[in-house]
Amino acid sequence: MTVRCAVYGTGSWGTAFAAVLADAGCQVSLWGRRPDLVAAINAERRNPETFPDRELPPSVTATADPAQAAADAEFVFLAVPSQSLRANLASWAPLLRPDAVLVSLMKGVELGTAKRMSEVIEEIVTGTGTAAGARAGGPDPAVAGRIAVLSGPNLAPEIAARQPAAAVVACTDEAVARRIQSACHTGYFRPYTNTDVVGCELGGAVKNVIALAVGIAAGMGMGDNTKASLITRGLAETTRLGLAMGADAHTFAGLAGMGDLVATCSSPLSRNNTFGRNLGRGMSLAETIAVTSQTAEGVKSCESVADLARRHGVDMPITETVVDIVHNGKPPVVAVKELMSRSAKPER
């Protein structure tokens, strides 16, 4: 029996992942908010704004109707900007099957609440809302078992070109993770399973912030020693925060940790790396935003990641430096000097 999937979001990652699901044998409904873009996707069999040279499989159909996208979907993949998830999902949730599995393709932390995306999803589907926060006793296991995240070194243009890549599907219910794994396993896309939702989400969110730092350094003319140092110490920051939040340290040595971090910090395809390079070259925040066509999640998430770290008493100096440069107007030269002049410490 053909598995029906909904993908909400026609950006580069949503479009690329819709093709992955179709190549794996699923029937896919791709939701977009703009009727003109949806019509173009259906007419041209490609997304003219993200991958105009990549034809979509016949089993991908685009729609601007969220109810039509949700109709009988066993898996619902969410690929909208992380800061817009709460408002969007609140309107979509009543349309979904009661047993639908919701999978986050997003890599961010919500501003104001410092919630991970799976926590936002859990609040919306249970109706607890921001004010209520987490219920006594923690998440409902039955609800948590319907919420998953997919993360890893997955630069969308390479996935759209069907280049070999791997990812991690994380869910507290391992059987559900295996179902998702089966729904997106192709000859070029290899998903692994994990039950460490916290670690996989943090790896995906914090790597965007570290990629901004690496990009800023590259834009300032710094070389590979600086890049390697930022990547390594960035991984240390991520791991410290993860351990404080109950994640498994091994997750950060895997695809959702080091794998995603290396790809995002090293590739010119990375929006966050490119955004940082422009800042490092001397462009203002407004100028950099103006030349950036798609969302660089780390720009907003750096503030929420720093907030999350403070709530857990975790020191994240690279993250704080990025916040100072991006949002507080500190010149990169000054910020780097301050970061390097911190007191010397043991590596562990």
BALOBA-1460 file (C-alpha; in Angstrom, 3 decimals):
// residues 348
<rec num="1" residu="m" x="0.000" y="0.000" z="0.000"/>
<rec num="2" residu="t" x="1.386" y="3.416" z="-0.988"/>
<rec num="3" residu="v" x="2.334" y="5.644" z="1.948"/>
<rec num="4" residu="r" x="0.799" y="9.112" z="1.761"/>
<rec num="5" residu="c" x="2.950" y="12.015" z="3.007"/>
<rec num="6" residu="a" x="2.448" y="15.751" z="3.357"/>
<rec num="7" residu="v" x="5.350" y="18.185" z="3.185"/>
<rec num="8" residu="y" x="4.569" y="21.692" z="4.391"/>
<rec num="9" residu="g" x="7.003" y="24.170" z="2.843"/>
<rec num="10" residu="t" x="8.144" y="24.729" z="-0.747"/>
<rec num="11" residu="g" x="11.578" y="26.106" z="0.141"/>
<rec num="12" residu="s" x="14.701" y="24.293" z="-0.978"/>
<rec num="13" residu="w" x="14.676" y="21.649" z="1.767"/>
<rec num="14" residu="g" x="10.942" y="20.989" z="1.611"/>
<rec num="15" residu="t" x="11.108" y="20.605" z="-2.166"/>
<rec num="16" residu="a" x="14.184" y="18.374" z="-2.078"/>
<rec num="17" residu="f" x="12.735" y="16.169" z="0.644"/>
<rec num="18" residu="a" x="9.438" y="15.811" z="-1.182"/>
<rec num="19" residu="a" x="11.466" y="14.312" z="-4.038"/>
<rec num="20" residu="v" x="13.251" y="11.960" z="-1.620"/>
<rec num="21" residu="l" x="9.923" y="10.671" z="-0.312"/>
<rec num="22" residu="a" x="8.594" y="10.216" z="-3.841"/>
<rec num="23" residu="d" x="11.739" y="8.383" z="-4.911"/>
<rec num="24" residu="a" x="11.213" y="6.094" z="-1.905"/>
<rec num="25" residu="g" x="7.757" y="5.187" z="-3.240"/>
<rec num="26" residu="c" x="5.498" y="7.571" z="-1.325"/>
<rec num="27" residu="q" x="2.644" y="9.685" z="-2.650"/>
<rec num="28" residu="v" x="3.532" y="13.253" z="-1.673"/>
<rec num="29" residu="s" x="1.434" y="16.390" z="-1.300"/>
<rec num="30" residu="l" x="3.655" y="19.491" z="-1.167"/>
<rec num="31" residu="w" x="2.034" y="22.519" z="0.458"/>
<rec num="32" residu="g" x="3.044" y="26.081" z="-0.403"/>
<rec num="33" residu="r" x="1.500" y="29.345" z="0.753"/>
<rec num="34" residu="r" x="1.674" y="30.994" z="-2.692"/>
<rec num="35" residu="p" x="-0.867" y="29.780" z="-5.276"/>
<rec num="36" residu="d" x="1.264" y="31.118" z="-8.144"/>
<rec num="37" residu="l" x="4.282" y="29.047" z="-7.097"/>
<rec num="38" residu="v" x="2.118" y="25.977" z="-6.501"/>
<rec num="39" residu="a" x="0.625" y="26.319" z="-9.987"/>
<rec num="40" residu="a" x="4.095" y="26.662" z="-11.490"/>
<rec num="41" residu="i" x="5.342" y="23.548" z="-9.687"/>
<rec num="42" residu="n" x="2.417" y="21.489" z="-10.962"/>
<rec num="43" residu="a" x="2.660" y="22.845" z="-14.504"/>
<rec num="44" residu="e" x="6.446" y="22.646" z="-14.895"/>
<rec num="45" residu="r" x="7.054" y="19.604" z="-12.624"/>
<rec num="46" residu="r" x="9.840" y="21.535" z="-10.884"/>
<rec num="47" residu="n" x="10.196" y="24.360" z="-8.376"/>
<rec num="48" residu="p" x="11.246" y="27.369" z="-10.478"/>
<rec num="49" residu="e" x="12.474" y="29.315" z="-7.438"/>
<rec num="50" residu="t" x="14.681" y="26.697" z="-5.798"/>
<rec num="51" residu="f" x="15.619" y="23.992" z="-8.313"/>
<rec num="52" residu="p" x="14.522" y="25.082" z="-11.792"/>
<rec num="53" residu="d" x="16.719" y="22.402" z="-13.380"/>
<rec num="54" residu="r" x="15.492" y="19.461" z="-11.236"/>
<rec num="55" residu="e" x="12.343" y="17.664" z="-12.327"/>
<rec num="56" residu="l" x="10.077" y="16.424" z="-9.547"/>
<rec num="57" residu="p" x="8.810" y="12.832" z="-9.578"/>
<rec num="58" residu="p" x="5.240" y="12.310" z="-10.867"/>
<rec num="59" residu="s" x="4.035" y="11.328" z="-7.376"/>
<rec num="60" residu="v" x="4.658" y="14.852" z="-6.017"/>
<rec num="61" residu="t" x="1.643" y="17.169" z="-6.271"/>
<rec num="62" residu="a" x="1.706" y="20.743" z="-4.979"/>
<rec num="63" residu="t" x="-1.214" y="22.520" z="-3.347"/>
<rec num="64" residu="a" x="-1.932" y="25.809" z="-1.598"/>
<rec num="65" residu="d" x="-4.741" y="24.184" z="0.408"/>
<rec num="66" residu="p" x="-3.424" y="22.899" z="3.768"/>
<rec num="67" residu="a" x="-6.433" y="20.586" z="4.153"/>
<rec num="68" residu="q" x="-5.784" y="18.999" z="0.771"/>
<rec num="69" residu="a" x="-2.137" y="18.482" z="1.715"/>
<rec num="70" residu="a" x="-3.123" y="16.836" z="5.005"/>
<rec num="71" residu="a" x="-5.771" y="14.547" z="3.538"/>
<rec num="72" residu="d" x="-5.079" y="11.000" z="4.751"/>
<rec num="73" residu="a" x="-1.340" y="11.729" z="5.233"/>
<rec num="74" residu="e" x="0.339" y="9.151" z="7.439"/>
<rec num="75" residu="f" x="3.456" y="11.305" z="7.821"/>
<rec num="76" residu="v" x="3.481" y="15.110" z="7.960"/>
<rec num="77" residu="f" x="6.877" y="16.706" z="7.339"/>
<rec num="78" residu="l" x="7.271" y="20.305" z="8.483"/>
<rec num="79" residu="a" x="9.776" y="22.407" z="6.518"/>
<rec num="80" residu="v" x="8.750" y="25.989" z="7.269"/>
<rec num="81" residu="p" x="11.025" y="28.582" z="8.947"/>
<rec num="82" residu="s" x="11.295" y="27.626" z="12.611"/>
<rec num="83" residu="q" x="10.027" y="30.968" z="13.926"/>
<rec num="84" residu="s" x="6.794" y="30.580" z="11.944"/>
<rec num="85" residu="l" x="6.055" y="27.005" z="13.027"/>
<rec num="86" residu="r" x="3.808" y="27.753" z="15.993"/>
<rec num="87" residu="a" x="1.373" y="29.996" z="14.126"/>
<rec num="88" residu="n" x="1.293" y="27.762" z="11.064"/>
<rec num="89" residu="l" x="0.856" y="24.471" z="12.875"/>
<rec num="90" residu="a" x="-1.915" y="25.888" z="15.068"/>
<rec num="91" residu="s" x="-4.007" y="26.320" z="11.917"/>
<rec num="92" residu="w" x="-2.958" y="23.008" z="10.358"/>
<rec num="93" residu="a" x="-3.300" y="20.695" z="13.373"/>
<rec num="94" residu="p" x="-7.111" y="20.301" z="13.172"/>
<rec num="95" residu="l" x="-6.720" y="19.119" z="9.572"/>
<rec num="96" residu="l" x="-4.367" y="16.234" z="10.350"/>
<rec num="97" residu="r" x="-5.210" y="12.598" z="10.937"/>
<rec num="98" residu="p" x="-5.381" y="11.839" z="14.690"/>
<rec num="99" residu="d" x="-2.644" y="9.223" z="14.269"/>
<rec num="100" residu="a" x="-0.462" y="11.218" z="11.859"/>
<rec num="101" residu="v" x="3.239" y="11.288" z="12.662"/>
<rec num="102" residu="l" x="4.686" y="14.805" z="12.607"/>
<rec num="103" residu="v" x="8.304" y="15.075" z="11.508"/>
<rec num="104" residu="s" x="10.331" y="18.257" z="11.943"/>
<rec num="105" residu="l" x="12.743" y="19.065" z="9.128"/>
<rec num="106" residu="m" x="13.515" y="22.397" z="10.819"/>
<rec num="107" residu="k" x="16.696" y="23.341" z="12.636"/>
<rec num="108" residu="g" x="16.024" y="26.136" z="15.062"/>
<rec num="109" residu="v" x="14.980" y="27.135" z="18.580"/>
<rec num="110" residu="e" x="11.925" y="29.320" z="19.113"/>
<rec num="111" residu="l" x="12.533" y="32.910" z="20.172"/>
<rec num="112" residu="g" x="11.019" y="33.894" z="23.506"/>
<rec num="113" residu="t" x="10.222" y="30.377" z="24.705"/>
<rec num="114" residu="a" x="13.612" y="28.749" z="23.893"/>
<rec num="115" residu="k" x="11.604" y="25.692" z="22.825"/>
<rec num="116" residu="r" x="12.948" y="23.070" z="20.457"/>
<rec num="117" residu="m" x="10.764" y="22.411" z="17.418"/>
<rec num="118" residu="s" x="9.507" y="19.063" z="18.744"/>
<rec num="119" residu="e" x="8.419" y="20.837" z="21.934"/>
<rec num="120" residu="v" x="6.511" y="23.440" z="19.921"/>
<rec num="121" residu="i" x="4.827" y="20.654" z="17.947"/>
<rec num="122" residu="e" x="3.940" y="18.811" z="21.156"/>
<rec num="123" residu="e" x="2.410" y="21.938" z="22.670"/>
<rec num="124" residu="i" x="0.300" y="22.627" z="19.598"/>
<rec num="125" residu="v" x="-1.039" y="19.100" z="19.091"/>
<rec num="126" residu="t" x="-1.921" y="18.752" z="22.788"/>
<rec num="127" residu="g" x="-3.286" y="22.284" z="23.099"/>
<rec num="128" residu="t" x="-1.102" y="23.191" z="26.075"/>
<rec num="129" residu="g" x="0.181" y="26.388" z="24.417"/>
<rec num="130" residu="t" x="3.034" y="28.701" z="25.311"/>
<rec num="131" residu="a" x="1.602" y="29.890" z="28.603"/>
<rec num="132" residu="a" x="1.026" y="26.407" z="29.938"/>
<rec num="133" residu="g" x="4.484" y="25.222" z="29.006"/>
<rec num="134" residu="a" x="5.454" y="21.657" z="29.787"/>
<rec num="135" residu="r" x="2.938" y="19.656" z="31.768"/>
<rec num="136" residu="a" x="3.770" y="18.117" z="35.117"/>
<rec num="137" residu="g" x="5.548" y="14.836" z="34.601"/>
<rec num="138" residu="g" x="6.950" y="15.818" z="31.199"/>
<rec num="139" residu="p" x="5.668" y="15.058" z="27.701"/>
<rec num="140" residu="d" x="2.886" y="12.558" z="27.162"/>
<rec num="141" residu="p" x="4.692" y="9.427" z="25.847"/>
<rec num="142" residu="a" x="1.855" y="8.697" z="23.423"/>
<rec num="143" residu="v" x="2.139" y="12.172" z="21.917"/>
<rec num="144" residu="a" x="5.951" y="12.180" z="21.941"/>
<rec num="145" residu="g" x="5.868" y="8.904" z="20.022"/>
<rec num="146" residu="r" x="4.068" y="10.688" z="17.168"/>
<rec num="147" residu="i" x="6.685" y="13.452" z="16.936"/>
<rec num="148" residu="a" x="10.030" y="12.967" z="15.248"/>
<rec num="149" residu="v" x="12.903" y="14.991" z="13.845"/>
<rec num="150" residu="l" x="15.127" y="14.410" z="10.835"/>
<rec num="151" residu="s" x="18.602" y="15.896" z="10.881"/>
<rec num="152" residu="g" x="22.066" y="15.449" z="9.435"/>
<rec num="153" residu="p" x="24.436" y="16.809" z="6.775"/>
<rec num="154" residu="n" x="21.676" y="17.469" z="4.254"/>
<rec num="155" residu="l" x="22.457" y="20.454" z="2.048"/>
<rec num="156" residu="a" x="19.334" y="20.686" z="-0.085"/>
<rec num="157" residu="p" x="20.956" y="21.311" z="-3.518"/>
<rec num="158" residu="e" x="23.024" y="18.132" z="-3.178"/>
<rec num="159" residu="i" x="19.987" y="16.104" z="-2.097"/>
<rec num="160" residu="a" x="18.006" y="17.529" z="-5.037"/>
<rec num="161" residu="a" x="20.835" y="16.375" z="-7.319"/>
<rec num="162" residu="r" x="20.469" y="12.907" z="-5.757"/>
<rec num="163" residu="q" x="24.013" y="12.833" z="-4.458"/>
<rec num="164" residu="p" x="24.629" y="10.211" z="-1.731"/>
<rec num="165" residu="a" x="23.798" y="11.478" z="1.759"/>
<rec num="166" residu="a" x="22.801" y="10.168" z="5.179"/>
<rec num="167" residu="a" x="20.572" y="11.489" z="7.938"/>
<rec num="168" residu="v" x="19.173" y="10.590" z="11.348"/>
<rec num="169" residu="v" x="15.492" y="10.070" z="12.148"/>
<rec num="170" residu="a" x="14.975" y="10.585" z="15.873"/>
<rec num="171" residu="c" x="11.851" y="9.636" z="17.813"/>
<rec num="172" residu="t" x="11.303" y="8.432" z="21.365"/>
<rec num="173" residu="d" x="9.360" y="5.513" z="19.849"/>
<rec num="174" residu="e" x="11.947" y="3.532" z="17.909"/>
<rec num="175" residu="a" x="9.284" y="1.688" z="15.926"/>
<rec num="176" residu="v" x="7.951" y="5.007" z="14.614"/>
<rec num="177" residu="a" x="11.495" y="6.069" z="13.705"/>
<rec num="178" residu="r" x="11.846" y="2.873" z="11.686"/>
<rec num="179" residu="r" x="8.585" y="3.596" z="9.844"/>
<rec num="180" residu="i" x="9.857" y="7.036" z="8.858"/>
<rec num="181" residu="q" x="13.199" y="5.517" z="7.916"/>
<rec num="182" residu="s" x="11.452" y="3.160" z="5.517"/>
<rec num="183" residu="a" x="9.394" y="6.002" z="4.010"/>
<rec num="184" residu="c" x="12.469" y="8.018" z="2.979"/>
<rec num="185" residu="h" x="15.147" y="5.389" z="2.284"/>
<rec num="186" residu="t" x="16.369" y="5.557" z="-1.315"/>
<rec num="187" residu="g" x="19.429" y="4.552" z="-3.272"/>
<rec num="188" residu="y" x="21.026" y="7.917" z="-2.539"/>
<rec num="189" residu="f" x="19.455" y="8.895" z="0.811"/>
<rec num="190" residu="r" x="20.301" y="6.665" z="3.776"/>
<rec num="191" residu="p" x="18.477" y="7.433" z="7.045"/>
<rec num="192" residu="y" x="19.560" y="5.983" z="10.396"/>
<rec num="193" residu="t" x="17.383" y="5.863" z="13.527"/>
<rec num="194" residu="n" x="17.960" y="7.288" z="16.986"/>
<rec num="195" residu="t" x="15.849" y="7.826" z="20.101"/>
<rec num="196" residu="d" x="17.780" y="10.932" z="21.233"/>
<rec num="197" residu="v" x="15.413" y="13.643" z="20.014"/>
<rec num="198" residu="v" x="17.011" y="16.333" z="22.218"/>
<rec num="199" residu="g" x="20.527" y="15.701" z="20.947"/>
<rec num="200" residu="c" x="19.536" y="15.526" z="17.286"/>
<rec num="201" residu="e" x="17.571" y="18.767" z="17.509"/>
<rec num="202" residu="l" x="20.289" y="20.662" z="19.344"/>
<rec num="203" residu="g" x="22.935" y="19.506" z="16.890"/>
<rec num="204" residu="g" x="20.853" y="20.858" z="14.018"/>
<rec num="205" residu="a" x="20.047" y="24.168" z="15.691"/>
<rec num="206" residu="v" x="23.437" y="25.084" z="17.136"/>
<rec num="207" residu="k" x="25.398" y="24.166" z="14.009"/>
<rec num="208" residu="n" x="23.685" y="27.062" z="12.216"/>
<rec num="209" residu="v" x="25.081" y="29.453" z="14.821"/>
<rec num="210" residu="i" x="28.582" y="27.990" z="14.555"/>
<rec num="211" residu="a" x="28.339" y="28.202" z="10.750"/>
<rec num="212" residu="l" x="27.675" y="31.932" z="11.104"/>
<rec num="213" residu="a" x="30.845" y="32.216" z="13.195"/>
<rec num="214" residu="v" x="32.888" y="30.263" z="10.649"/>
<rec num="215" residu="g" x="31.478" y="32.369" z="7.827"/>
<rec num="216" residu="i" x="32.281" y="35.611" z="9.646"/>
<rec num="217" residu="a" x="35.859" y="34.446" z="10.185"/>
<rec num="218" residu="a" x="36.217" y="33.451" z="6.526"/>
<rec num="219" residu="g" x="34.806" y="36.799" z="5.433"/>
<rec num="220" residu="m" x="37.464" y="38.497" z="7.564"/>
<rec num="221" residu="g" x="40.148" y="36.570" z="5.659"/>
<rec num="222" residu="m" x="40.934" y="33.965" z="8.304"/>
<rec num="223" residu="g" x="41.988" y="30.482" z="7.250"/>
<rec num="224" residu="d" x="41.558" y="26.807" z="8.008"/>
<rec num="225" residu="n" x="43.124" y="26.862" z="11.475"/>
<rec num="226" residu="t" x="40.467" y="29.339" z="12.576"/>
<rec num="227" residu="k" x="37.712" y="27.333" z="10.884"/>
<rec num="228" residu="a" x="38.837" y="24.066" z="12.516"/>
<rec num="229" residu="s" x="39.078" y="25.745" z="15.908"/>
<rec num="230" residu="l" x="35.574" y="27.196" z="15.662"/>
<rec num="231" residu="i" x="34.088" y="23.905" z="14.469"/>
<rec num="232" residu="t" x="35.755" y="21.924" z="17.257"/>
<rec num="233" residu="r" x="34.964" y="24.367" z="20.036"/>
<rec num="234" residu="g" x="31.493" y="24.831" z="18.590"/>
<rec num="235" residu="l" x="30.943" y="21.102" z="18.930"/>
<rec num="236" residu="a" x="32.120" y="21.358" z="22.535"/>
<rec num="237" residu="e" x="29.545" y="24.094" z="23.197"/>
<rec num="238" residu="t" x="26.791" y="22.032" z="21.601"/>
<rec num="239" residu="t" x="27.726" y="18.946" z="23.606"/>
<rec num="240" residu="r" x="27.803" y="20.878" z="26.903"/>
<rec num="241" residu="l" x="24.318" y="22.210" z="26.266"/>
<rec num="242" residu="g" x="23.075" y="18.796" z="25.164"/>
<rec num="243" residu="l" x="24.381" y="17.033" z="28.250"/>
<rec num="244" residu="a" x="22.781" y="19.674" z="30.468"/>
<rec num="245" residu="m" x="19.472" y="18.935" z="28.741"/>
<rec num="246" residu="g" x="19.733" y="15.156" z="28.986"/>
<rec num="247" residu="a" x="21.017" y="14.316" z="25.505"/>
<rec num="248" residu="d" x="23.359" y="11.424" z="24.729"/>
<rec num="249" residu="a" x="26.951" y="12.574" z="24.176"/>
<rec num="250" residu="h" x="27.380" y="10.009" z="21.379"/>
<rec num="251" residu="t" x="24.767" y="11.824" z="19.280"/>
<rec num="252" residu="f" x="27.111" y="14.783" z="18.831"/>
<rec num="253" residu="a" x="29.819" y="12.576" z="17.321"/>
<rec num="254" residu="g" x="27.364" y="11.344" z="14.695"/>
<rec num="255" residu="l" x="25.487" y="12.602" z="11.655"/>
<rec num="256" residu="a" x="23.208" y="15.004" z="13.542"/>
<rec num="257" residu="g" x="26.182" y="16.451" z="15.410"/>
<rec num="258" residu="m" x="29.609" y="16.516" z="13.806"/>
<rec num="259" residu="g" x="28.301" y="15.486" z="10.387"/>
<rec num="260" residu="d" x="25.851" y="18.355" z="10.079"/>
<rec num="261" residu="l" x="28.296" y="20.786" z="11.666"/>
<rec num="262" residu="v" x="31.092" y="20.034" z="9.192"/>
<rec num="263" residu="a" x="28.797" y="20.264" z="6.157"/>
<rec num="264" residu="t" x="27.191" y="23.533" z="7.209"/>
<rec num="265" residu="c" x="30.430" y="25.189" z="8.283"/>
<rec num="266" residu="s" x="32.386" y="24.120" z="5.201"/>
<rec num="267" residu="s" x="30.051" y="24.431" z="2.224"/>
<rec num="268" residu="p" x="29.326" y="27.507" z="0.097"/>
<rec num="269" residu="l" x="25.820" y="26.009" z="-0.251"/>
<rec num="270" residu="s" x="25.194" y="26.765" z="3.429"/>
<rec num="271" residu="r" x="22.972" y="29.831" z="3.890"/>
<rec num="272" residu="n" x="24.323" y="30.459" z="7.376"/>
<rec num="273" residu="n" x="27.941" y="30.212" z="6.274"/>
<rec num="274" residu="t" x="27.260" y="32.583" z="3.371"/>
<rec num="275" residu="f" x="25.373" y="34.995" z="5.622"/>
<rec num="276" residu="g" x="28.339" y="35.054" z="8.022"/>
<rec num="277" residu="r" x="30.821" y="35.635" z="5.197"/>
<rec num="278" residu="n" x="28.928" y="38.718" z="4.120"/>
<rec num="279" residu="l" x="28.967" y="40.071" z="7.667"/>
<rec num="280" residu="g" x="32.684" y="39.318" z="7.949"/>
<rec num="281" residu="r" x="33.329" y="41.232" z="4.717"/>
<rec num="282" residu="g" x="31.825" y="44.329" z="6.299"/>
<rec num="283" residu="m" x="28.217" y="44.244" z="5.143"/>
<rec num="284" residu="s" x="25.636" y="45.438" z="7.650"/>
<rec num="285" residu="l" x="22.923" y="43.124" z="8.957"/>
<rec num="286" residu="a" x="20.316" y="44.902" z="6.815"/>
<rec num="287" residu="e" x="22.493" y="44.638" z="3.697"/>
<rec num="288" residu="t" x="23.153" y="40.956" z="4.317"/>
<rec num="289" residu="i" x="19.462" y="40.194" z="4.834"/>
<rec num="290" residu="a" x="18.657" y="42.047" z="1.601"/>
<rec num="291" residu="v" x="20.926" y="39.797" z="-0.484"/>
<rec num="292" residu="t" x="19.822" y="36.569" z="1.227"/>
<rec num="293" residu="s" x="16.983" y="34.895" z="-0.679"/>
<rec num="294" residu="q" x="16.079" y="32.195" z="1.846"/>
<rec num="295" residu="t" x="16.010" y="31.892" z="5.629"/>
<rec num="296" residu="a" x="19.342" y="31.566" z="7.431"/>
<rec num="297" residu="e" x="17.988" y="29.983" z="10.622"/>
<rec num="298" residu="g" x="21.010" y="30.838" z="12.740"/>
<rec num="299" residu="v" x="20.383" y="34.588" z="12.439"/>
<rec num="300" residu="k" x="17.392" y="34.401" z="14.765"/>
<rec num="301" residu="s" x="18.214" y="31.146" z="16.505"/>
<rec num="302" residu="c" x="21.542" y="32.439" z="17.821"/>
<rec num="303" residu="e" x="19.536" y="34.529" z="20.292"/>
<rec num="304" residu="s" x="17.261" y="31.670" z="21.317"/>
<rec num="305" residu="v" x="20.186" y="29.224" z="21.602"/>
<rec num="306" residu="a" x="22.002" y="31.718" z="23.853"/>
<rec num="307" residu="d" x="18.795" y="32.074" z="25.879"/>
<rec num="308" residu="l" x="18.513" y="28.299" z="26.171"/>
<rec num="309" residu="a" x="22.135" y="28.067" z="27.343"/>
<rec num="310" residu="r" x="21.597" y="30.706" z="30.035"/>
<rec num="311" residu="r" x="18.503" y="28.874" z="31.292"/>
<rec num="312" residu="h" x="20.623" y="25.751" z="31.742"/>
<rec num="313" residu="g" x="23.693" y="27.531" z="33.097"/>
<rec num="314" residu="v" x="25.881" y="26.522" z="30.146"/>
<rec num="315" residu="d" x="28.752" y="28.679" z="28.888"/>
<rec num="316" residu="m" x="28.634" y="29.145" z="25.089"/>
<rec num="317" residu="p" x="31.131" y="31.893" z="24.193"/>
<rec num="318" residu="i" x="31.057" y="31.381" z="20.417"/>
<rec num="319" residu="t" x="27.271" y="31.614" z="20.411"/>
<rec num="320" residu="e" x="27.370" y="34.762" z="22.551"/>
<rec num="321" residu="t" x="29.946" y="36.271" z="20.185"/>
<rec num="322" residu="v" x="27.697" y="35.617" z="17.199"/>
<rec num="323" residu="v" x="24.797" y="37.310" z="19.002"/>
<rec num="324" residu="d" x="27.006" y="40.334" z="19.711"/>
<rec num="325" residu="i" x="28.006" y="40.654" z="16.057"/>
<rec num="326" residu="v" x="24.648" y="39.894" z="14.443"/>
<rec num="327" residu="h" x="22.255" y="41.616" z="16.834"/>
<rec num="328" residu="n" x="24.252" y="43.965" z="19.058"/>
<rec num="329" residu="g" x="26.292" y="45.637" z="16.333"/>
<rec num="330" residu="k" x="29.699" y="44.681" z="17.707"/>
<rec num="331" residu="p" x="32.396" y="44.896" z="15.001"/>
<rec num="332" residu="p" x="33.676" y="41.413" z="14.127"/>
<rec num="333" residu="v" x="37.303" y="42.455" z="14.741"/>
<rec num="334" residu="v" x="36.459" y="43.543" z="18.287"/>
<rec num="335" residu="a" x="34.319" y="40.457" z="18.964"/>
<rec num="336" residu="v" x="37.031" y="38.059" z="17.791"/>
<rec num="337" residu="k" x="39.649" y="39.831" z="19.914"/>
<rec num="338" residu="e" x="37.441" y="39.517" z="22.984"/>
<rec num="339" residu="l" x="36.760" y="35.848" z="22.272"/>
<rec num="340" residu="m" x="40.465" y="35.062" z="21.917"/>
<rec num="341" residu="s" x="41.380" y="36.968" z="25.091"/>
<rec num="342" residu="r" x="39.193" y="34.830" z="27.349"/>
<rec num="343" residu="s" x="41.052" y="33.161" z="30.201"/>
<rec num="344" residu="a" x="42.916" y="29.978" z="29.292"/>
<rec num="345" residu="k" x="41.273" y="26.696" z="30.353"/>
<rec num="346" residu="p" x="41.808" y="22.930" z="30.049"/>
<rec num="347" residu="e" x="40.249" y="21.480" z="26.893"/>
<rec num="348" residu="r" x="38.017" y="19.169" z="28.960"/>
